[in-house]
Amino acid sequence: MERESMECDVVIVGAGPAGLAAAIRLKQLCAEAGTDLSVVVLEKGAEVGAHILSGAVIEPRALNELIPDWQERGAPLNTPAAADRFVYLTRNGAWRLPTPPQMNNHGNYIVSLGNVCRWLGEQAGELGVEIYPGFAAAEVLYHEDGSVRGVATGDMGIGKDGEKTANYQPGMELHAKVTLFAEGVRGSLAKGLFERFDLRRDCDPQTFGIGLKELWEVEPAKHKPGTIVHTVGWPLDGETYGGSFLYHLENNQVAIGFVVGLDYKNPFLSPFEEFQRFKQHPSVRPLLEGGRRISYGARALNEGGFQSIPELVFPGGAIIGCSAGFLNVPKIKGSHTAMKSGMLAAESAFEALKGGDAAGGIRLDSYPDRLKRSWVWDELYRARNIRPAFHLGLFAGIAYSAVDTFLLRGRAPWTLHHHQDHESLRPAAQCPRIDYPKPDGEVSFDRLSSVFLSNTNHEENQPSHLTLRDKSIPVEHNLAIYDAPEQRYCPAGVYEIVRDDDGGNPRLQINAQNCVHCKTCDIKDPSQNINWVVPEGGGGPVYPNM
């Protein structure tokens, strides 16, 4: 059974903020010019927004430019930011610190980014964009000259043994003149493009964090709509980057989350357990007591910023949004910059295509030029030294950030640099074990009950999308040297070391059906032996209101 193919002008991989903004902008330009382009968006989640997880406080700057009348159109930006607090935590205390200017949220909104994307998807659909949720782009297609021709969706109905089942359906090829990759952080296709076209040759390594989030319904007396609280300090030690957020949305809901930089050093650290421990702090637990946990999820985030932006274009397409890495770390925001990158790429694609039929290998060279002339470039440049300053530790990082922000105003005559996160772990023998308390089932919880709330599901009879380059490494290297850190850095209980009844014969068990698509394993594995590829379309989490 051969693949069918579909011809279009532009195919966009990923229906997140960047991909949808690009699609909308393309159709707006078509309307202005009295022409038309066929624009297709592929989304691996079961629905638009299903895989979207963010804090999130959104700066509406890009949205104002893209859809100036978004309020009249009913965009789900319902809770204006009202109050900011920045707090340093000790084990039993909380000390309020001056709020850094980048974290001033006046004019911003607390949102469910998943719901914002659902709304953007509706706007795109009304303009004529074809959106296909549940179709995972699994392969990049190339012309004979090496330029990108489009993508192919994954085959359906392949069994665990790699053989076709009775439900087999081949994937579809989408051939496009321009392909935009908006897969989000650590996209599997973008990772291959970085290697094939050597797009990271002139930039720093990307550095990442893992963000874990829960949505709670709290008692009305404790709810303060528009309140934004960020913390640093406990429970993390002074050399581990990270912190928390608490955002009060509408309807007595509070988004609570915890971020840990994936350059942490102690292999016994568990980001999930740190999050659960954080919720027991005496300044946090009272907010949650008597409330109800509604949802849970986790996602990696880019923290490299300006110096980690790769080459963005290649023959036949471009990288946009968090696939490239436009998060402003001190702002703790990236949706506005991701959207703007998609809009600028769309303008370059329209410019390249408006002359009519175009041969393969179109280069969108005006896209990086547009980006460098935009507010995105200046914003990220000024923020570039904040995250790497924390390599020196929490207090040194805070002190440097104050100097860089207030005295140098982001224009220091130097640029600090990043390192590979997977190289940061120390051998287990050199690190103290961390004794995490058992969950109490009221405020803190275990992984499996948390994954249940993420609505994660995968067709069980399919090949694992968590692949190993060398099956011997998990035991002979990771277990032997680092005490199998994949058991702890995964927030969904995917990786387990199992043994025979006598304690012998250790081996790695991969529970791929639990995967929430956070990509942490692909990033943090110390030997880079784990390779995350897309499962069947429609699998993974279905996040409500996240």
N, C-alpha and C positions, 0 to 999 in steps of 0.2 A: 504494500500500500504506500503510494508516494505522497509526499507532502503537497498540499495545495499552496498556492502563493497568492499574495495580494499586493497590488501596486498602490503606492501612495506618494505624496510629495514629502511629507515629514512624518516620521514615527518617533514617538517619545516614550522612553522606557521609565515608567514610574509615575503614579498619580499623586505625588506629594505636592508641597507648595511650589517648588521650582517647575516641575513638569506641567502642572495645570496652569501656572502663570504663563509659561511659554506658549501653551496651546491657545489660551485666551488671547494673548498678544498677537499671535499669528493671525487669528481670525479677525481681530480688530483692524489690523493692517490691511487685510483683504477687503474688508468692508469700506475702509477709507479710500482704497485704490479702485474699487469697483471690479475686483477680480476674485478668484477663489483658489485656494489650495486645499488639498485633502490632507487632514491632520488626524492621526491615529495615536491614541494613548493606550499603552498596555499597563495593567496593574496586576501584580501577582496576588494581592489580597483578594478575599472573597467579595469585597465591595470597596469602593473608594473610601479611604479613611480607616479601613480595618487594621492596617499595620502601622498607623501613624501614632506615635507616642512622643509627647513633649510636655514640658512643665504645665502650661506655657503662658508666659506673658509676651504678648505680641506687640511690636512697634508697628503701627499701621502705615508707615511711610510708603512702602512699596505698594500696598493695597490702595492707598490714596491715589497713587499714580496710575495704577492698573484699572481700577473701577472707582472713580471718584464718588459715585452715588451709592456706595456699598451699604450705607445705613438705610437708605430708602428701599434697597433691594433685600433687606432682611438678613444681612450677614450676621452670623452668630457671635458677634463681639458685644456681649451683654453686660460685662462687669468692668467698668472703668477702674483703673488702679487708683486707690485712695490714700494708702499710707505705706511707706517703706520702713523696714527695720533690718538692721544688719547686726548680728549678735555673735559673740565669741562664747562658746560653751566650754565649761570644765565639767568634771564628772557630775557635780551636783549644783553648779552655779551657771548663771547666764549674765554676760556683761555686754551691754549695748555699746556698739562702736559707731563712729561717724559713717554714714552711708556714702560710699564712693560715688562720685558724680555719674559714672557710667551706669550705676544701678538705680539712678533716679527714674522712676517709672511714670512720672507725670505725663499724661496724654496717651498712655498705653492701656492695654486691655488684658484681663485674665480670661483665657479661653480654653476650650477643648480644641486642640489643633486638628484632631481627627474630624470634628464637626465643621471646622473652617474648611478643610479639604473637601468634605462632602458638599458644602455649599459652593465652593469653587468648581467642583465637578458639574454641578447643576448649571452654573453660568457658562461653562465651556460647552456643555451639551446644547444649550439654547443657541449658541453661536454656530453649531454644526460640527463640533469636534466629535469624533467617534471614540468612545471610551470602552475598553474591554476589560472589566475586572475578572479575576479568576484565570487570567492568562499570564503565565510566567515566561518572560523572555529568558531563554536558557542558552542561547548561542548567538554570537555575532557572525553575520555573513559578510563575505568579502568578494569584491570583484577580482578578476584575474590580475589587475595591476596592484592589488593589495589594499585598495581603498575600501571603506566600509560600504556595504550594499544594503544593510538592514539587519534584522534579527529574525531568529526563529523561536517560536514558543516550544516548550518542552513537550515531549510525547506523553500521552496519558495511557494508563493501563499497562505499564511495565511492572512486573512482579519483583519481589525481593531478590529472586534468583537472576534478574536481568533479562528474563524471557518475556515475550509478549503474552498477555492474558487475553481472555475472551472480550475484555472491555477495551482492548488496545485502540487508540486513535493517534495517528501521527500528528506531530506539531505542525503549525502553519508558518510559512515563510512570509515575512513582511518586507517587501523591497521598497526602499525609499531613496529619494535623492539626498535627503539629509536625515541623519539619525541623532537624536539628542538623548543622552544618558542621564537620567535623573533618579537613580536607584536609591539614593540616600547613602548613609555612611557605610563604607566598605562594600559597595556594590560588587557582586561577583563578576559581572561583565566589565565594569569599569576597571576592576583589578587586572583583568586580562589585557585591556586596552593600554593601561599604564605600562605593562611589560612589552607588549607588541610594538608600541610606538615610542617606547622609552620616554614617557611623558614626565617622569619624575627625575629626570637627569639633572636638572638645575635647581631643585628645591630641597628643603629639609624633609626628613621623614615626617609623615603625618603622625601625630600623637593623639591619643584618644582617652575618653573616660567612659565609664558605664553609668548610665542613669537608671535608677529604679524608682518606680512611681506607684502609689496607691491613691485611689479616689475614695474618700470617706464622706458619709453623711453624718454630720455632727448635730448635737443638740442645739436648737435655735438660739438659746441664750449665749452660746459660745461662738456663734457665727458672726463674723464681721466682714461683710462683703467688701471686696477691694483691698483687703489687707494682704501685704506681701512681706514675708519674713524669710531672710536667708541667714544661715549660720555657717561658721567654720569652727574648727577645734574638735572637741570630743564628739564621737568616740575614736576618731582617727588620731594617730600619733603625729608628731610635728614634722616628719619627713614624708608624709603621705598626703598628696593633694586631694582635696575634696570638700564637700559641704552639703548642706541640705536646703530645701525650699518648702515653704508652706504658703499656698495661695488660696484665698477664700473666694470661691466663685459664687454663682447664684444658687438658689434652692438648697441652702444649708450644706452645700458641698465644699469640701476642702481637698485640694490636691496636695499631697505630701510626698516628697521625694528625696532621694539621696544620690549623690554623684561621687564616684571614686575615680581618680586618675589611674589609667591602666599602666602607668609606669611605676606602680607600687612595688616594693622590694620584698616584702615578707610573703613567701608562698603559702603560709597558713592563713593569710587574710582572706576573708570571704565578704565581698561587697554586699551580698544579700543579708548576711548575719549582722554586718555593721549597720545596715538600714534598720533591721528589727531592733537592734540594741539602741539605736538613736531614739526610737519612739518611746523608750522607757525613761528618757530624761525627764526630770521633774518639771521642766518648763514645757514639755511636749505632751506627755501622757495625759494630763488632765483635759486637754483639748479633745482627745480621742475617746476617753472613757465615756461609756454610755452611747457611743456612736456606732456606726455600722460600716464595715469595709465593703465597698461596692465593686472595685476592680483593681487589678494588679497588672503590671507589665514592666518590661525592661528594654533598653535600647542603648547601643553604643553611640557616642557623639564625638565629632571631630573637635580637637582642641588646638591644632597646630596653627591655625590662623594664617596670617599674611605670608610668612616664610615657608609654609608648607603647601601653598597653592601650586599645583602642577601646571605643565603646559595644558591648555584647555581644548585645543583643536587638533584635528587629524583629518586626513582626506576622507570626506564623507560624513563628518559629524563633529560633535563637541560634548564636553562634560559640563553639567550644570548642577547647581544646588549643592547639597551635602556630599554628593559623589566627589566633588572637587574640594569642599571644605571651607565654607565661608562663615562659620560660627564666630561671633565676636565674644570671646571668653569673658572679659570683665563685664560685659553687658548681660551675659547669660542669654543671648538671643542669636538666632540664626535664620529664622523664618523670613524676616524681611530682606536679608541679604540673599538668601536662596531664591526668593521670588524675583528679586531684581536681576539676578544672574540669568534666570530663565527668560525674563522679558528682553534683556539685551541680546541673548542668543537668538531669540525669535526675530528681533529686528535685523540681525545679521543674516539669518536664514532667508527671511523675506526678500532682503536686498539681493541675495545671491540667486534667488529663484524667480524674481519678478520678470526677468527677461524672457520667460517661457521655458521650454524644455531645456534641461541641463544634463550634461553627461555625468557619469559617476566620478567621484573624487573631488566634489566641491569642497573647498576649504573656507571655513568661516573666520578668516583672519581678522575681520573687523570686530569680531566678538571680544577677544581680549583687549583690543584697542578701546572699544566702547567701555569695557569694564574699568580700565585704567583711568578713564576720564570721568567716571561716575563717583557718586558719594560712597559706594561700597569700598572702593580702593582706599580712599582717604581714611575711612572709618577703621578698616582692618589694619592699615599701616600704623595708625596712632595707637592701636591696641596690641601691637605685635610683641612687645617685650614683657607683658604682664604674666602670661602663663609660664614661659621658661624661667622667669625670675623665681618661681616657687620650687625650682630644682634645689635651691639653697635652703629650703625649709619654710615653714609657715610664717614665722615672724620676720625672717629676712625678706620673704616674698611680699608681705604686706608693706614693709618699710620701703622696699624698692618701688612698689606700685605707687605709693604715695608720692615719691620723688618724681617718678616718670609721668604721673598724671598732673600733679599740681605745679611742679617746677619746669619740667621739660615739655609738658603738654603733648606727649607722644612723639616728639620729634628729636629724640636722642640721636647723636651721631654714630650710634652703634646698633646692631641687631643681635639679640641673643638667639641661641639656636636650640633645636630639639634633638632627641635621640629616639631610637627604636624602642617601643614599649616592651616588646618580647625579650629584649636583652637585659631588662632591669632586675629580674628576679635573682635573689641570692640563694645559694644552696640551703636546703632545709636545715642542715646541721648547724648553720650559722645564725639561725633565727629562732626567736622564742615562739612556742605554740601559743595560740590565742584561745582562751577558754570562753566560748560563747554560751550564754544562758539558754536553757530550753524555752521554746515559745510558750506563752501563757494562754494563747487562744482568745485573748481579749483585745490586746493591743499588738502583740507580736505573734507571728505565724510561721509555719514551715513552708518549704518550697512547693510541695505538691498541692496543698490547699490553695496556695497562691496561683499556681499555674491554672488550676481549675477556674479561677475567676477571670483569667485572660481569654477564656473560650478558645483555647488552642486545640486544634485538631489537624491531624494528617491522615490521609489514607494509609492504613497500616501495611498493606501489601504493595510497597513500592521500595525501590532502592533507597538506602539512607542518603540523605542530602548532606550528611556530615562525613566526609571522606578522609581517609588517612593515606598519606603518601607512603608511609612505612609502618606496617602494623606492629613492628617490634618496639618502636620508640616509646609508646606510652608506658610500658613496664621497664624496659631496659634503660631508658634515659629519664623520662619525666618522673616516674615513681621512685627510681633509685636516687635521683639527685634532688628533686623538688617535692617529694611526697605527693605526686600526682595533683598538681594545683588545679587541673581542670574540674576536679570534684568540687572546688570552692569558688572559682571565678565564674562558673556557669550559674545564672540566677534561676534556672529552671529544672535542676536535677537531671540533666541530660547525661552527664558522665559519672560513672561509678566504677570503682575498683572492686571487683567481686573475687572471692576466693572459695576454694573447696572447704568442706567442713573442718578439716584439720588446720586451716589457715594458710595452706600452701596454694601454689598455682595461681598467683594473682594475674588478673587480666582486666582489660578495659571493656566495660559494657556501655554501649551508646544507646540511650533511650531517645531516639530521634523524634518520636511522636510528641515529646514534651517541649520541643524547641520553640521559643518565642521569637526567633529570628533577630536576636540582638546583635549577633556577629562577634561577641566578645571572644569566643574560642578561636576564631580565625585571626584575631588580633593578638591575643595574649599568650597563646601556646608558645612555650619557650623555644621549641625546635621548629616552629612554623610547619608542623606536620599535619595539622588539621586544616582542611580546605572546605569552606562552606560553599555549596552550590544550591541552586534553587530546587525545591521539591516541586511536586505537581502543583499547578496553579490552584489557588483557592485554599491552600493549606496554611497552617500557622495560626496566629492569634486573630481574634475578631474583637478589637478593643471598642467598647462603648464609651463615648464621652471622654476619651483619653487624649 
